[in-house]
Amino acid sequence: MIEAIYKLYPQVVRTLGETAYDADGNEVAYDKAAVQAYVNARDYIAKRAAEYPSMTDYLDGIVKGDQAQVQAYIDACLAVKAKYPKGA
């Protein structure tokens, strides 16, 4: 959530809890709903990262020239993308 505040409100240079401050120490008002929407819209990124197969599997298939292994890796990645679509 804090990362979203910094991203949406570039004037924010410091946060303390859920309170944001600018460079002069003034409190910056922000839209909590907009911040939450930003977080929700990017939730898929962490979920995908946790479930993607190891890139080692892909590289191993390339080195061995094993197209079936490479395709299995690609298929696994596509399944994760389908499970956690962008913006869902």
C-alpha distances in whole Angstrom, upper triangle without the diagonal:
4,5,5,7,9,10,11,12,14,16,13,15,13,11,12,10,9,12,12,15,17,20,22,20,20,17,15,15,12,12,9,11,11,7,7,10,9,6,10,12,11,11,15,14,14,16,19,18,19,22,24,27,28,29,32,33,33,35,37,39,39,41,43,44,43,41,41,38,37,37,35,32,32,32,30,27,28,28,24,23,25,23,20,20,18,17,18
4,5,5,6,9,10,11,12,13,10,11,10,8,10,9,8,10,9,12,14,16,19,17,17,15,13,14,12,13,11,13,12,9,10,13,11,10,13,15,13,14,17,16,16,19,21,20,21,24,26,29,29,30,33,35,35,36,38,40,40,42,44,45,44,43,43,40,38,38,37,34,34,34,32,29,30,30,27,26,28,26,23,23,21,20,21
4,5,5,6,9,10,11,13,11,11,11,10,13,12,11,13,11,14,15,17,20,19,19,17,15,16,13,14,13,14,13,9,11,13,10,9,13,13,11,13,16,14,14,17,19,18,19,23,23,27,27,27,30,32,32,33,36,37,37,39,41,42,41,40,40,37,35,36,35,31,31,32,30,27,28,28,25,23,26,25,21,21,19,18,20
4,5,5,6,8,10,13,11,13,13,12,14,13,11,13,12,14,15,18,21,19,19,17,14,14,11,11,10,11,9,6,8,9,6,6,10,11,10,12,15,14,14,17,19,19,20,23,24,27,28,29,32,33,33,34,37,38,38,40,42,43,42,41,40,38,36,36,35,32,31,32,30,27,27,28,24,23,25,24,20,20,17,15,18
4,5,5,6,8,10,8,10,10,9,12,12,9,10,8,11,12,15,17,16,15,13,10,10,8,9,9,11,9,6,9,11,9,10,13,14,13,15,18,18,18,21,23,22,24,27,28,31,32,32,35,37,36,38,40,42,41,43,46,46,46,44,44,42,39,40,39,36,35,36,34,30,31,31,28,27,29,27,24,23,20,19,21
4,6,5,6,8,6,7,9,9,12,13,12,12,9,10,10,13,16,15,15,13,11,12,10,12,12,15,12,10,13,14,11,12,16,16,15,17,20,18,19,22,23,22,24,27,28,31,31,31,34,36,35,36,39,41,40,42,45,45,45,44,44,41,39,39,39,35,34,36,34,30,31,32,29,27,30,29,25,25,21,20,23
4,6,6,9,9,11,12,13,16,16,15,15,12,14,13,15,19,18,18,16,14,14,12,13,13,14,11,9,12,13,9,11,14,13,12,15,17,16,17,20,21,21,23,26,26,29,30,29,33,34,33,34,38,38,38,40,43,43,42,41,41,39,36,37,36,33,32,33,31,28,29,30,26,25,27,27,23,22,19,17,20
4,6,9,9,12,13,13,17,17,14,14,12,13,13,16,18,18,17,15,12,12,9,10,11,12,8,7,11,11,8,11,14,13,13,16,19,18,19,22,23,23,25,28,28,32,32,32,36,37,36,37,40,41,41,43,46,45,45,43,44,41,39,39,38,35,34,35,33,30,30,31,28,26,28,27,24,22,19,17,20
4,5,6,9,11,12,15,16,13,12,9,10,10,12,15,15,13,12,9,9,8,10,12,13,11,10,13,14,12,14,17,17,17,19,22,21,22,25,26,26,28,31,31,35,35,35,38,40,39,40,43,44,44,46,48,48,48,47,47,45,42,42,42,39,37,38,37,33,34,35,32,29,31,31,27,26,23,21,24
4,5,8,11,12,16,17,16,14,11,11,9,11,14,14,14,13,10,12,11,14,15,17,14,13,16,17,14,16,19,19,18,21,24,22,23,26,27,27,29,32,32,35,35,34,38,40,39,39,42,44,43,45,48,48,48,46,47,44,42,42,42,39,37,39,37,34,34,36,32,30,33,33,29,28,24,23,26
4,6,9,11,15,17,15,13,9,8,6,7,10,11,10,10,8,11,11,14,16,18,16,15,18,19,17,19,22,22,22,24,27,25,26,29,31,30,32,35,35,38,38,38,41,43,42,43,46,47,46,48,51,51,51,50,50,48,45,46,46,42,41,43,41,37,38,39,36,34,36,36,32,31,28,26,29
4,6,8,11,13,12,10,6,5,5,7,10,9,9,9,7,10,10,13,14,17,15,13,17,18,16,17,21,21,20,22,25,24,24,28,29,28,30,33,34,37,37,37,40,42,41,42,45,46,46,47,50,50,50,49,50,47,45,45,45,41,40,42,40,36,37,38,35,33,35,35,31,30,27,25,28
4,7,11,13,13,11,8,6,5,6,9,9,10,10,10,13,13,17,17,20,18,16,19,21,19,19,23,23,22,24,27,25,25,28,30,28,30,33,34,37,36,36,39,41,41,41,44,46,45,46,49,50,50,49,50,47,45,45,45,41,41,42,40,37,38,39,35,34,37,36,32,32,29,28,30
4,7,10,10,9,6,5,7,8,10,8,10,10,10,13,13,16,16,20,19,16,18,21,19,19,22,23,22,23,26,25,24,28,29,28,29,33,34,36,36,36,39,41,41,42,44,46,46,47,50,51,51,50,50,47,45,46,45,42,41,43,40,37,38,39,35,34,37,36,32,32,29,28,30
4,6,7,6,4,6,9,11,13,10,11,9,10,12,12,15,14,17,17,14,16,19,17,17,20,22,21,22,25,24,23,26,28,27,28,31,33,36,35,36,39,41,41,42,44,46,46,47,50,51,50,50,50,47,45,45,44,41,41,42,39,36,38,38,34,33,36,34,30,31,28,27,28
4,6,5,7,8,12,13,15,11,12,10,11,13,14,16,15,19,19,16,17,21,20,18,22,24,23,23,27,26,24,27,30,29,29,33,34,37,37,38,40,42,43,44,46,48,48,49,52,53,52,52,51,48,47,47,46,43,43,43,41,38,39,39,36,35,37,35,32,33,30,29,30
4,6,8,11,14,17,18,15,15,12,13,13,13,15,13,16,17,14,15,19,18,17,19,22,21,21,25,24,23,25,28,27,27,31,32,35,36,37,39,41,42,43,45,47,47,49,51,52,51,50,50,47,45,46,44,41,41,42,39,36,38,37,34,33,35,33,30,31,29,27,28
4,6,10,13,16,18,15,14,11,11,10,10,11,9,13,14,11,12,16,15,14,17,20,19,20,23,23,22,24,27,27,27,30,32,35,36,37,40,41,42,43,45,47,47,49,51,52,51,50,49,47,45,45,44,41,40,41,38,36,37,36,33,32,34,32,28,29,27,24,26
4,7,10,14,14,11,10,7,8,8,9,12,11,15,15,13,15,18,17,17,20,22,22,22,26,26,25,28,30,30,30,33,35,38,39,40,42,44,44,45,48,49,50,51,54,54,54,53,52,50,48,48,47,44,43,44,41,38,39,39,36,35,36,35,31,32,29,27,28
4,7,10,11,9,8,6,5,7,8,11,11,15,15,12,15,18,16,17,20,21,21,22,26,25,25,27,30,29,30,33,34,38,38,38,41,43,43,44,47,48,48,50,52,53,52,51,51,49,47,47,46,43,42,43,41,38,39,39,35,34,36,35,31,31,28,26,28
4,7,8,5,5,4,5,9,10,14,15,18,17,15,18,21,19,20,23,24,24,25,29,28,27,30,32,32,33,36,37,40,40,40,43,45,45,46,49,50,50,51,54,55,54,53,54,51,49,49,48,45,44,46,43,40,41,42,38,37,39,38,34,34,31,29,31
4,5,5,5,7,6,10,12,15,17,20,19,17,20,22,20,21,25,25,25,27,30,29,29,32,34,33,34,37,38,41,41,41,44,46,45,46,49,50,50,51,54,55,55,54,54,51,49,50,49,46,45,46,44,41,42,43,39,38,40,39,35,35,32,30,32
4,6,7,10,10,14,15,19,21,24,22,20,24,25,23,24,28,28,27,29,32,30,30,34,35,34,36,39,39,42,42,42,44,47,46,46,49,51,50,52,55,55,55,54,55,52,50,51,50,47,46,48,46,42,44,45,41,40,42,41,38,37,34,32,35
4,6,9,10,14,17,20,22,25,24,22,26,28,26,27,30,31,30,32,35,34,34,37,39,37,39,42,43,46,45,45,48,50,50,50,53,55,54,55,58,59,59,58,59,56,54,54,54,50,50,51,49,46,47,48,44,43,45,44,41,40,37,35,38
4,6,9,12,15,19,20,23,23,21,24,26,25,25,29,30,29,31,34,33,32,35,37,36,37,41,42,45,44,45,47,50,49,50,53,54,54,55,58,59,59,58,58,55,53,54,53,50,49,50,48,45,46,47,43,42,44,43,39,39,36,34,37
4,6,10,13,16,18,21,21,19,22,25,23,24,28,29,29,30,33,33,33,36,37,37,38,41,42,45,45,46,48,51,50,51,54,55,55,56,59,60,59,58,59,56,54,54,54,50,49,50,48,45,46,47,43,42,44,43,39,38,35,33,35
4,6,10,13,14,18,18,16,19,22,21,21,25,26,26,27,31,30,30,33,35,35,36,39,40,43,44,44,47,49,49,49,52,54,53,55,58,58,58,57,57,54,52,52,51,48,47,48,46,43,44,44,41,39,41,40,36,36,33,31,32
4,6,10,12,15,14,13,17,19,18,19,22,23,23,25,28,28,28,31,33,32,34,37,38,41,42,42,45,47,46,47,50,51,51,53,56,56,55,54,54,52,49,50,49,46,45,46,44,40,41,41,38,36,38,37,33,33,30,27,29
4,7,9,12,12,12,15,16,16,18,20,21,22,24,27,27,28,30,32,32,34,36,38,41,42,42,45,47,47,48,51,52,52,54,56,56,56,54,54,52,49,49,49,46,44,45,43,40,40,40,37,35,37,36,32,32,28,26,28
4,6,9,8,8,11,13,13,14,17,18,19,20,24,24,24,27,29,29,30,33,34,38,39,39,42,44,43,45,48,49,48,51,53,53,52,51,51,48,46,46,45,42,41,41,40,36,37,37,34,32,33,32,28,28,25,22,24
4,5,5,6,9,10,11,13,14,16,17,19,22,23,23,25,27,28,29,32,33,37,38,39,42,43,43,44,47,48,48,50,52,52,51,50,49,47,45,44,44,41,39,40,38,35,35,35,32,30,31,30,26,25,23,20,21
4,5,5,6,9,10,11,12,14,16,16,20,21,21,23,25,26,27,29,31,35,36,37,40,41,41,43,45,46,46,49,51,51,50,48,47,45,43,43,42,39,38,38,36,33,33,33,30,28,29,28,24,24,21,18,20
4,5,5,6,9,10,10,12,14,15,18,20,20,22,24,25,26,28,30,34,35,36,40,40,40,42,45,45,45,48,50,50,48,47,46,44,42,41,40,38,36,36,34,32,31,31,28,26,27,25,22,22,19,16,17
4,5,5,6,9,10,10,13,14,17,18,19,21,23,24,26,28,29,32,34,35,38,39,38,40,43,43,43,46,48,48,47,45,44,42,40,39,39,36,35,35,33,30,30,30,27,25,26,25,21,20,17,14,16
4,5,5,6,9,10,11,12,16,16,17,19,21,22,23,25,27,30,32,32,36,37,36,38,41,41,42,44,46,46,45,43,43,41,39,38,37,35,33,34,32,29,29,29,26,24,25,24,21,20,17,15,16
4,5,5,6,9,10,10,14,15,16,17,19,20,21,23,25,29,30,31,35,36,35,37,40,40,41,43,45,45,44,42,41,39,38,37,36,33,32,32,30,27,27,27,24,22,23,22,18,18,16,13,14
4,5,5,6,9,10,13,14,16,17,18,20,21,23,24,28,30,31,34,35,34,36,39,39,40,42,44,44,43,41,40,38,36,35,34,32,30,30,28,26,25,25,22,20,21,20,16,16,13,10,11
4,6,5,7,9,12,12,14,15,17,18,20,22,23,26,28,28,32,33,32,34,37,37,37,40,42,42,41,39,38,36,34,34,33,30,29,29,27,24,24,24,21,19,21,20,16,15,12,10,12
4,6,5,6,10,10,11,13,15,16,17,19,21,24,26,27,30,31,30,32,35,36,36,38,40,40,39,38,37,35,33,32,31,29,27,28,26,23,23,23,20,18,20,18,15,15,12,10,12
4,5,5,8,10,11,12,14,16,17,18,20,24,26,27,30,30,30,32,35,35,36,38,40,40,38,37,36,34,32,31,30,27,26,26,24,21,21,21,18,16,17,16,12,12,10,8,8
4,6,7,9,11,12,13,15,17,18,19,23,25,25,29,29,29,31,34,33,34,37,38,38,37,35,34,32,30,29,28,26,24,24,23,20,19,19,17,14,15,15,11,10,7,5,7
4,5,6,8,10,11,12,14,15,16,20,22,22,26,26,26,28,30,31,31,34,36,35,34,32,32,30,28,27,26,24,22,23,21,18,18,18,15,13,15,14,10,10,8,7,9
4,5,6,7,9,11,12,13,15,19,20,22,25,25,25,28,30,30,31,34,35,35,34,32,31,29,27,27,25,23,22,22,20,17,17,17,14,13,14,12,9,10,9,8,9
4,6,5,6,8,10,11,12,16,18,19,22,23,22,25,27,27,28,31,32,32,30,29,28,26,24,23,22,19,18,18,16,13,14,13,10,9,11,9,6,7,6,7,8
4,6,5,6,9,10,11,14,16,17,20,21,20,22,25,25,26,28,30,30,29,27,27,25,23,22,21,18,17,18,16,13,14,14,11,10,12,12,8,9,8,10,11
4,5,5,6,9,10,14,15,16,20,20,20,23,25,26,26,29,30,31,29,28,28,25,23,23,22,19,19,19,16,14,16,15,11,12,14,13,10,12,11,13,13
4,6,5,7,9,12,15,16,19,20,20,23,24,25,26,29,30,30,28,27,26,23,22,22,20,17,17,17,14,12,14,12,9,10,12,9,7,10,11,12,12
4,5,5,6,10,12,14,17,17,17,19,21,22,23,25,27,27,25,24,23,20,19,18,17,14,14,14,11,9,10,10,6,7,10,8,6,9,10,13,12
4,6,6,9,10,11,15,15,15,18,20,21,22,24,25,26,24,24,23,20,19,19,17,14,14,15,12,10,12,13,9,10,13,12,10,12,13,15,16
4,6,9,10,13,15,16,17,19,20,21,23,25,26,27,25,25,23,20,20,20,18,15,16,16,13,11,14,13,10,12,14,12,11,14,15,17,17
4,6,9,12,14,14,15,18,19,19,21,23,24,25,23,22,20,18,17,17,14,12,13,13,9,9,11,10,7,10,12,10,10,13,15,17,17
4,7,8,11,11,11,14,16,16,18,20,21,21,20,19,18,15,14,14,12,9,10,11,7,6,9,9,7,9,12,11,11,13,15,18,18
4,6,8,7,9,12,12,13,15,17,18,19,17,16,15,12,11,12,10,7,9,10,7,7,11,11,9,12,14,14,14,17,19,22,21
4,5,6,7,9,10,12,14,15,16,17,16,16,16,12,12,14,12,9,11,13,10,10,14,14,13,15,18,17,18,20,21,24,24
4,5,5,6,8,10,11,12,14,15,14,15,15,12,10,13,12,8,10,13,11,10,14,15,14,15,18,19,19,20,21,25,25
4,5,5,6,8,10,10,12,14,13,14,15,11,10,14,13,10,12,15,13,13,17,18,17,19,22,22,22,24,25,28,29
4,6,5,6,9,10,11,12,11,12,11,7,8,10,9,7,10,12,11,11,15,16,16,18,20,20,21,23,25,28,28
4,5,5,6,9,10,10,9,10,10,7,5,8,9,6,8,11,11,10,13,15,15,17,19,20,21,22,23,27,27
4,5,5,6,9,10,10,11,12,9,8,12,12,10,12,15,14,14,17,19,19,20,23,24,24,25,26,30,30
4,5,5,6,8,8,10,11,8,8,12,12,10,13,16,15,16,19,20,20,22,24,25,26,27,29,32,33
4,6,5,6,5,7,8,5,5,9,9,9,11,13,14,15,17,19,19,21,23,24,25,26,28,32,32
4,5,5,6,7,10,8,7,10,12,11,12,15,16,16,18,20,21,22,24,26,26,27,28,32,33
4,5,8,10,12,11,10,14,15,14,16,18,19,19,22,24,24,25,28,29,30,30,32,35,36
4,5,9,11,9,10,13,14,14,16,18,19,20,22,24,25,26,28,29,30,32,33,37,37
4,6,9,9,9,11,13,13,15,17,18,19,21,23,24,25,27,29,30,31,32,36,36
4,5,5,6,9,10,11,13,14,16,17,19,20,22,23,25,26,28,29,31,34,34
4,5,5,6,8,10,10,12,14,15,16,18,20,21,22,24,26,26,28,32,32
4,5,5,6,9,10,10,12,14,15,16,18,20,21,22,24,25,28,31,31
4,5,5,6,9,10,11,13,14,15,17,19,20,21,23,24,26,30,30
4,5,5,6,9,10,11,12,14,16,17,19,20,22,22,24,28,28
4,5,5,6,8,10,10,12,14,15,16,18,20,21,23,26,26
4,5,5,6,9,10,10,12,14,15,16,19,20,22,26,25
4,5,5,6,9,10,11,13,14,15,17,18,20,24,24
4,5,5,6,9,10,11,12,14,16,16,18,22,22
4,5,5,6,9,10,10,12,14,15,18,21,21
4,5,5,6,9,10,11,13,14,17,20,19
4,5,5,6,9,10,11,12,14,18,17
4,5,5,6,9,10,10,13,16,16
4,5,5,6,9,10,13,16,15
4,5,5,6,8,11,14,13
4,5,5,6,8,12,11
4,6,6,9,12,11
4,6,10,12,10
4,7,9,7
4,6,6
4,6
4
